[in-house]
Amino acid sequence: MARTKVGVIGTGFIGPAHVEALRRLGNVDVAALAESSKELAQSKAEALGIEKYYGDYKQLLKDSDITSVHICSPNYLHYEMARAALEAGKHVVCEKPLAISVAEAEELVELADKKDLVNAVNFNIRYYPLMRQVRTMVQKGDLGQVFAVQGSYLQDWLFHPTDYNWRLEPEQSGQSRAIADIGSHWMDLIEYVTGQQIREVCADFATFFKTREKPLKPIETYAGKVLSPEDYKAVPINTEDYATVLLGFENGGRGVVTVNQVAAGRKNRLYFEIDGSKQAVAWESETPNQIWIGKRDGNNEIMMRDPSLVYPEAMKLIDYPGGHNEGFPDTFKQLAREVYAYIAGDRSAEPTFPTFKDGLREMVLCEAIMDSSKKRAWVKVR
């Protein structure tokens, strides 16, 4: 079997998740990584058991053995790195957001099409098996007409004023934080499972910590470390901790989503409920192996992630029997499996995985939401 050699750029919180997922595929080798310095690259390569490492991602792109690149760097570097990788003839899997502006994302979509290279954005939440089940239920008419969607994405990793990360800095993460970082996942998932696009938005933003204490020493995302008071300096915060967005869908349906990164006790909880004309369905990411099915004229149900119960379309994302739970790391594996099957197979069909076009779609939505927040008015999504 031909094996694909992959390079990973960026090894903070999310890079190692990509490395682990790729190794589980069986036909992909993580052959190299790149970091911001040779010393850091060497340290990460030794920790992850990767033979080749580079202190400059451009050197990785010159490696002729590498046919595909995973970009796991801070947001502001995504456009630059994805563009360089495409120009070097590499297939690209990019963390979201694809870029920090619609114009940059549009350029990447156009370049990927021109180069005829496989491109993907890591909207991994689509790959919980029950998300494929919900999508299929909607497609088969089990829910009837989608009337309304409500939900949230809640985290507490920025709960304290001393919690800090590069995502708080617009120069590195873009002008939106909570919406672009986690709201984009929720909106991509909802459009995916309902098959309905969001056509208009009305947003309300809030920044609860106007200043935060920035550490003068590095702390990795979710590391939970605490420094001494003298190790911090106060900096102003200009991106949102919280947002609520009213949504109008193309079929006339309505929705609302709240995102909040200072919600105590919520570690990483994405939740939605879809209310249809026949029945409703709800799911949350912290209990990902079950969905709730709501009925007016019968008993409500809890459906478990079990290959013997789901539609065949969802079975493709299940590798273990019922009762043997699958979770967050498995979503990376399943997305990567579809990407690399596509790279190795017939590429004439439309990809089943999220592509740069989906990344562009989220940029368009995020910019409309930011515009709505500034105007304090409904804004149409172009």
C-alpha positions as a Python dict, from the first residue, in 0.01 Angstrom:
ca = {
    (1, 'M'): (0, 0, 0),
    (2, 'A'): (132, 344, -92),
    (3, 'R'): (188, 560, 214),
    (4, 'T'): (137, 935, 225),
    (5, 'K'): (403, 1143, 398),
    (6, 'V'): (266, 1440, 588),
    (7, 'G'): (419, 1745, 752),
    (8, 'V'): (263, 1926, 1048),
    (9, 'I'): (322, 2298, 1102),
    (10, 'G'): (263, 2409, 1461),
    (11, 'T'): (262, 2181, 1764),
    (12, 'G'): (85, 2372, 2040),
    (13, 'F'): (-249, 2243, 2168),
    (14, 'I'): (-399, 2118, 1842),
    (15, 'G'): (-95, 2002, 1642),
    (16, 'P'): (-35, 1685, 1849),
    (17, 'A'): (-404, 1595, 1806),
    (18, 'H'): (-346, 1596, 1430),
    (19, 'V'): (-30, 1386, 1470),
    (20, 'E'): (-209, 1124, 1680),
    (21, 'A'): (-507, 1106, 1442),
    (22, 'L'): (-286, 1066, 1135),
    (23, 'R'): (-91, 784, 1295),
    (24, 'R'): (-413, 595, 1360),
    (25, 'L'): (-501, 581, 989),
    (26, 'G'): (-242, 319, 902),
    (27, 'N'): (-149, 454, 559),
    (28, 'V'): (-11, 795, 658),
    (29, 'D'): (332, 877, 799),
    (30, 'V'): (393, 1198, 992),
    (31, 'A'): (735, 1253, 843),
    (32, 'A'): (822, 1604, 960),
    (33, 'L'): (715, 1899, 1170),
    (34, 'A'): (794, 2269, 1169),
    (35, 'E'): (796, 2518, 1455),
    (36, 'S'): (893, 2880, 1512),
    (37, 'S'): (1254, 2792, 1598),
    (38, 'K'): (1488, 2501, 1542),
    (39, 'E'): (1523, 2446, 1917),
    (40, 'L'): (1148, 2425, 1971),
    (41, 'A'): (1106, 2206, 1663),
    (42, 'Q'): (1371, 1963, 1788),
    (43, 'S'): (1211, 1945, 2133),
    (44, 'K'): (864, 1880, 1990),
    (45, 'A'): (994, 1627, 1738),
    (46, 'E'): (1166, 1429, 2012),
    (47, 'A'): (852, 1436, 2228),
    (48, 'L'): (630, 1323, 1940),
    (49, 'G'): (873, 1074, 1786),
    (50, 'I'): (902, 1254, 1451),
    (51, 'E'): (1228, 1211, 1264),
    (52, 'K'): (1258, 1535, 1068),
    (53, 'Y'): (1203, 1884, 1202),
    (54, 'Y'): (1243, 2240, 1078),
    (55, 'G'): (1270, 2576, 1251),
    (56, 'D'): (1114, 2742, 945),
    (57, 'Y'): (800, 2605, 778),
    (58, 'K'): (931, 2714, 437),
    (59, 'Q'): (1204, 2453, 470),
    (60, 'L'): (942, 2186, 535),
    (61, 'L'): (762, 2290, 217),
    (62, 'K'): (1082, 2228, 21),
    (63, 'D'): (1089, 1867, 142),
    (64, 'S'): (1003, 1662, -168),
    (65, 'D'): (894, 1363, 42),
    (66, 'I'): (605, 1562, 191),
    (67, 'T'): (288, 1554, -19),
    (68, 'S'): (41, 1698, 234),
    (69, 'V'): (65, 1961, 506),
    (70, 'H'): (-142, 2021, 821),
    (71, 'I'): (-142, 2383, 936),
    (72, 'C'): (-190, 2410, 1314),
    (73, 'S'): (-31, 2750, 1377),
    (74, 'P'): (-188, 3069, 1522),
    (75, 'N'): (-469, 3214, 1309),
    (76, 'Y'): (-283, 3503, 1152),
    (77, 'L'): (-37, 3261, 991),
    (78, 'H'): (-298, 3035, 827),
    (79, 'Y'): (-332, 3237, 506),
    (80, 'E'): (42, 3283, 457),
    (81, 'M'): (121, 2918, 524),
    (82, 'A'): (-169, 2771, 325),
    (83, 'R'): (-83, 2989, 27),
    (84, 'A'): (284, 2888, 41),
    (85, 'A'): (192, 2520, 74),
    (86, 'L'): (-37, 2533, -228),
    (87, 'E'): (227, 2715, -429),
    (88, 'A'): (469, 2435, -331),
    (89, 'G'): (223, 2176, -469),
    (90, 'K'): (116, 2031, -133),
    (91, 'H'): (-233, 1922, -33),
    (92, 'V'): (-345, 2125, 269),
    (93, 'V'): (-547, 2055, 582),
    (94, 'C'): (-585, 2382, 773),
    (95, 'E'): (-714, 2455, 1119),
    (96, 'K'): (-998, 2704, 1132),
    (97, 'P'): (-1027, 2990, 1070),
    (98, 'L'): (-892, 2947, 719),
    (99, 'A'): (-778, 3311, 722),
    (100, 'I'): (-853, 3632, 909),
    (101, 'S'): (-1048, 3803, 630),
    (102, 'V'): (-1291, 3709, 354),
    (103, 'A'): (-1051, 3841, 91),
    (104, 'E'): (-771, 3611, 209),
    (105, 'A'): (-1005, 3309, 220),
    (106, 'E'): (-1134, 3383, -130),
    (107, 'E'): (-778, 3390, -260),
    (108, 'L'): (-701, 3053, -104),
    (109, 'V'): (-1015, 2894, -252),
    (110, 'E'): (-921, 3024, -595),
    (111, 'L'): (-558, 2912, -566),
    (112, 'A'): (-650, 2560, -447),
    (113, 'D'): (-888, 2521, -743),
    (114, 'K'): (-623, 2650, -983),
    (115, 'K'): (-360, 2411, -848),
    (116, 'D'): (-609, 2120, -837),
    (117, 'L'): (-493, 2031, -486),
    (118, 'V'): (-698, 1870, -212),
    (119, 'N'): (-786, 2120, 60),
    (120, 'A'): (-968, 2083, 390),
    (121, 'V'): (-1056, 2284, 699),
    (122, 'N'): (-1065, 2103, 1031),
    (123, 'F'): (-1430, 2143, 1128),
    (124, 'N'): (-1389, 1821, 1321),
    (125, 'I'): (-1715, 1840, 1517),
    (126, 'R'): (-1897, 1723, 1204),
    (127, 'Y'): (-1724, 1389, 1260),
    (128, 'Y'): (-1890, 1278, 1578),
    (129, 'P'): (-2086, 983, 1432),
    (130, 'L'): (-2420, 1107, 1560),
    (131, 'M'): (-2377, 1431, 1363),
    (132, 'R'): (-2388, 1223, 1045),
    (133, 'Q'): (-2695, 1053, 1193),
    (134, 'V'): (-2871, 1386, 1257),
    (135, 'R'): (-2784, 1509, 908),
    (136, 'T'): (-2929, 1191, 758),
    (137, 'M'): (-3242, 1219, 973),
    (138, 'V'): (-3299, 1571, 836),
    (139, 'Q'): (-3235, 1458, 477),
    (140, 'K'): (-3479, 1167, 510),
    (141, 'G'): (-3751, 1393, 651),
    (142, 'D'): (-3756, 1238, 999),
    (143, 'L'): (-3771, 1584, 1159),
    (144, 'G'): (-4002, 1736, 899),
    (145, 'Q'): (-3955, 2104, 819),
    (146, 'V'): (-3687, 2269, 1035),
    (147, 'F'): (-3869, 2545, 1226),
    (148, 'A'): (-3602, 2659, 1471),
    (149, 'V'): (-3252, 2591, 1602),
    (150, 'Q'): (-3115, 2703, 1936),
    (151, 'G'): (-2789, 2631, 2104),
    (152, 'S'): (-2464, 2745, 2255),
    (153, 'Y'): (-2092, 2687, 2274),
    (154, 'L'): (-1964, 2745, 2627),
    (155, 'Q'): (-1613, 2729, 2774),
    (156, 'D'): (-1448, 2851, 3095),
    (157, 'W'): (-1081, 2858, 2999),
    (158, 'L'): (-1082, 3241, 3007),
    (159, 'F'): (-1282, 3264, 3332),
    (160, 'H'): (-1009, 3437, 3535),
    (161, 'P'): (-856, 3774, 3444),
    (162, 'T'): (-517, 3601, 3460),
    (163, 'D'): (-620, 3351, 3190),
    (164, 'Y'): (-434, 3448, 2876),
    (165, 'N'): (-356, 3315, 2531),
    (166, 'W'): (-254, 3447, 2189),
    (167, 'R'): (-620, 3413, 2083),
    (168, 'L'): (-688, 3728, 2287),
    (169, 'E'): (-470, 3937, 2056),
    (170, 'P'): (-638, 4056, 1733),
    (171, 'E'): (-298, 4075, 1564),
    (172, 'Q'): (-269, 3697, 1597),
    (173, 'S'): (-629, 3572, 1603),
    (174, 'G'): (-828, 3832, 1408),
    (175, 'Q'): (-1086, 4093, 1507),
    (176, 'S'): (-1335, 3839, 1647),
    (177, 'R'): (-1253, 3584, 1917),
    (178, 'A'): (-1546, 3391, 2065),
    (179, 'I'): (-1748, 3390, 1743),
    (180, 'A'): (-1452, 3314, 1516),
    (181, 'D'): (-1295, 3060, 1753),
    (182, 'I'): (-1592, 2854, 1870),
    (183, 'G'): (-1898, 3013, 1712),
    (184, 'S'): (-1762, 2916, 1371),
    (185, 'H'): (-1772, 2548, 1476),
    (186, 'W'): (-2137, 2581, 1587),
    (187, 'M'): (-2249, 2757, 1270),
    (188, 'D'): (-2063, 2517, 1040),
    (189, 'L'): (-2218, 2222, 1223),
    (190, 'I'): (-2571, 2362, 1210),
    (191, 'E'): (-2557, 2442, 839),
    (192, 'Y'): (-2410, 2095, 781),
    (193, 'V'): (-2672, 1895, 973),
    (194, 'T'): (-2977, 2101, 872),
    (195, 'G'): (-2876, 2163, 510),
    (196, 'Q'): (-2998, 2522, 558),
    (197, 'Q'): (-2779, 2829, 514),
    (198, 'I'): (-2794, 3127, 749),
    (199, 'R'): (-2918, 3426, 549),
    (200, 'E'): (-2930, 3703, 810),
    (201, 'V'): (-2791, 3770, 1156),
    (202, 'C'): (-2842, 4007, 1449),
    (203, 'A'): (-2561, 4002, 1703),
    (204, 'D'): (-2483, 4131, 2051),
    (205, 'F'): (-2121, 4117, 2176),
    (206, 'A'): (-1979, 4169, 2526),
    (207, 'T'): (-1626, 4186, 2664),
    (208, 'F'): (-1647, 4126, 3039),
    (209, 'F'): (-1276, 4169, 3109),
    (210, 'K'): (-1171, 4502, 2962),
    (211, 'T'): (-814, 4425, 3070),
    (212, 'R'): (-640, 4098, 3143),
    (213, 'E'): (-315, 4004, 3310),
    (214, 'K'): (-78, 3886, 3040),
    (215, 'P'): (190, 3642, 3160),
    (216, 'L'): (549, 3739, 3092),
    (217, 'K'): (636, 3368, 3072),
    (218, 'P'): (483, 3121, 2822),
    (219, 'I'): (176, 2916, 2922),
    (220, 'E'): (33, 2663, 2676),
    (221, 'T'): (-340, 2657, 2603),
    (222, 'Y'): (-542, 2467, 2865),
    (223, 'A'): (-225, 2397, 3065),
    (224, 'G'): (-377, 2527, 3389),
    (225, 'K'): (-52, 2678, 3517),
    (226, 'V'): (-43, 2973, 3762),
    (227, 'L'): (238, 3227, 3782),
    (228, 'S'): (340, 3478, 4050),
    (229, 'P'): (186, 3832, 4045),
    (230, 'E'): (509, 3987, 3923),
    (231, 'D'): (500, 3757, 3621),
    (232, 'Y'): (198, 3942, 3470),
    (233, 'K'): (127, 4277, 3306),
    (234, 'A'): (-214, 4436, 3244),
    (235, 'V'): (-320, 4463, 2878),
    (236, 'P'): (-643, 4592, 2719),
    (237, 'I'): (-879, 4339, 2559),
    (238, 'N'): (-1059, 4431, 2237),
    (239, 'T'): (-1225, 4102, 2138),
    (240, 'E'): (-1549, 3952, 2268),
    (241, 'D'): (-1578, 3711, 2560),
    (242, 'Y'): (-1945, 3654, 2478),
    (243, 'A'): (-2192, 3684, 2191),
    (244, 'T'): (-2556, 3602, 2127),
    (245, 'V'): (-2668, 3593, 1764),
    (246, 'L'): (-3021, 3573, 1624),
    (247, 'L'): (-3029, 3376, 1299),
    (248, 'G'): (-3255, 3369, 996),
    (249, 'F'): (-3230, 3059, 774),
    (250, 'E'): (-3297, 3031, 402),
    (251, 'N'): (-3612, 2821, 454),
    (252, 'G'): (-3765, 3086, 681),
    (253, 'G'): (-3658, 2904, 998),
    (254, 'R'): (-3522, 3092, 1297),
    (255, 'G'): (-3239, 3034, 1540),
    (256, 'V'): (-3028, 3172, 1822),
    (257, 'V'): (-2680, 3084, 1946),
    (258, 'T'): (-2481, 3201, 2248),
    (259, 'V'): (-2105, 3163, 2270),
    (260, 'N'): (-1924, 3234, 2596),
    (261, 'Q'): (-1563, 3172, 2696),
    (262, 'V'): (-1612, 3273, 3061),
    (263, 'A'): (-1887, 3022, 3154),
    (264, 'A'): (-1775, 2856, 3479),
    (265, 'G'): (-1780, 2479, 3472),
    (266, 'R'): (-1832, 2448, 3099),
    (267, 'K'): (-1507, 2304, 2971),
    (268, 'N'): (-1599, 2265, 2604),
    (269, 'R'): (-1974, 2230, 2563),
    (270, 'L'): (-2132, 2271, 2222),
    (271, 'Y'): (-2509, 2220, 2236),
    (272, 'F'): (-2792, 2245, 1984),
    (273, 'E'): (-3160, 2157, 1954),
    (274, 'I'): (-3334, 2141, 1618),
    (275, 'D'): (-3713, 2178, 1634),
    (276, 'G'): (-3889, 2031, 1331),
    (277, 'S'): (-4250, 1992, 1225),
    (278, 'K'): (-4244, 1618, 1309),
    (279, 'Q'): (-4001, 1591, 1598),
    (280, 'A'): (-3698, 1755, 1759),
    (281, 'V'): (-3341, 1642, 1815),
    (282, 'A'): (-3074, 1767, 2056),
    (283, 'W'): (-2705, 1691, 2119),
    (284, 'E'): (-2417, 1817, 2328),
    (285, 'S'): (-2045, 1761, 2279),
    (286, 'E'): (-1966, 1671, 2641),
    (287, 'T'): (-2193, 1365, 2609),
    (288, 'P'): (-2131, 1297, 2240),
    (289, 'N'): (-2247, 937, 2221),
    (290, 'Q'): (-2620, 1006, 2251),
    (291, 'I'): (-2888, 1226, 2100),
    (292, 'W'): (-3224, 1325, 2246),
    (293, 'I'): (-3526, 1287, 2019),
    (294, 'G'): (-3831, 1488, 2125),
    (295, 'K'): (-4190, 1397, 2033),
    (296, 'R'): (-4529, 1560, 2095),
    (297, 'D'): (-4743, 1248, 2065),
    (298, 'G'): (-4521, 978, 2207),
    (299, 'N'): (-4235, 902, 2440),
    (300, 'N'): (-3915, 1097, 2400),
    (301, 'E'): (-3607, 888, 2315),
    (302, 'I'): (-3238, 875, 2391),
    (303, 'M'): (-3057, 722, 2094),
    (304, 'M'): (-2709, 582, 2160),
    (305, 'R'): (-2416, 577, 1921),
    (306, 'D'): (-2446, 215, 1814),
    (307, 'P'): (-2374, 84, 1463),
    (308, 'S'): (-2676, -143, 1487),
    (309, 'L'): (-2911, 153, 1545),
    (310, 'V'): (-2794, 434, 1318),
    (311, 'Y'): (-2844, 491, 947),
    (312, 'P'): (-2579, 340, 714),
    (313, 'E'): (-2446, 689, 641),
    (314, 'A'): (-2350, 730, 1008),
    (315, 'M'): (-2205, 379, 1037),
    (316, 'K'): (-1912, 491, 822),
    (317, 'L'): (-1788, 703, 1113),
    (318, 'I'): (-1820, 433, 1381),
    (319, 'D'): (-1525, 205, 1449),
    (320, 'Y'): (-1632, 48, 1780),
    (321, 'P'): (-1943, -138, 1901),
    (322, 'G'): (-2219, 27, 2100),
    (323, 'G'): (-2113, 109, 2455),
    (324, 'H'): (-1750, 159, 2349),
    (325, 'N'): (-1746, 534, 2339),
    (326, 'E'): (-1583, 744, 2071),
    (327, 'G'): (-1497, 1108, 2129),
    (328, 'F'): (-1294, 1417, 2042),
    (329, 'P'): (-973, 1245, 1919),
    (330, 'D'): (-1178, 1017, 1695),
    (331, 'T'): (-1327, 1314, 1510),
    (332, 'F'): (-981, 1412, 1388),
    (333, 'K'): (-917, 1057, 1275),
    (334, 'Q'): (-1245, 1028, 1084),
    (335, 'L'): (-1199, 1363, 908),
    (336, 'A'): (-842, 1274, 812),
    (337, 'R'): (-955, 932, 691),
    (338, 'E'): (-1196, 1091, 442),
    (339, 'V'): (-935, 1345, 331),
    (340, 'Y'): (-665, 1087, 263),
    (341, 'A'): (-904, 844, 98),
    (342, 'Y'): (-995, 1128, -135),
    (343, 'I'): (-629, 1208, -204),
    (344, 'A'): (-559, 843, -287),
    (345, 'G'): (-879, 776, -482),
    (346, 'D'): (-1109, 919, -748),
    (347, 'R'): (-1112, 1296, -706),
    (348, 'S'): (-1380, 1367, -965),
    (349, 'A'): (-1663, 1359, -708),
    (350, 'E'): (-1736, 1639, -462),
    (351, 'P'): (-1547, 1597, -132),
    (352, 'T'): (-1748, 1478, 168),
    (353, 'F'): (-1519, 1668, 409),
    (354, 'P'): (-1516, 2044, 479),
    (355, 'T'): (-1302, 2226, 223),
    (356, 'F'): (-1159, 2575, 187),
    (357, 'K'): (-1501, 2678, 53),
    (358, 'D'): (-1647, 2589, 392),
    (359, 'G'): (-1370, 2789, 556),
    (360, 'L'): (-1462, 3084, 335),
    (361, 'R'): (-1828, 3040, 429),
    (362, 'E'): (-1745, 3078, 799),
    (363, 'M'): (-1540, 3391, 728),
    (364, 'V'): (-1840, 3541, 548),
    (365, 'L'): (-2067, 3456, 842),
    (366, 'C'): (-1823, 3592, 1100),
    (367, 'E'): (-1778, 3920, 914),
    (368, 'A'): (-2157, 3963, 887),
    (369, 'I'): (-2192, 3895, 1261),
    (370, 'M'): (-1919, 4148, 1349),
    (371, 'D'): (-2087, 4402, 1123),
    (372, 'S'): (-2421, 4337, 1294),
    (373, 'S'): (-2269, 4382, 1639),
    (374, 'K'): (-2121, 4718, 1540),
    (375, 'K'): (-2447, 4839, 1379),
    (376, 'R'): (-2668, 4677, 1646),
    (377, 'A'): (-2900, 4572, 1362),
    (378, 'W'): (-2997, 4279, 1137),
    (379, 'V'): (-2743, 4220, 860),
    (380, 'K'): (-2792, 4003, 552),
    (381, 'V'): (-2524, 3740, 482),
    (382, 'R'): (-2390, 3771, 131),
}
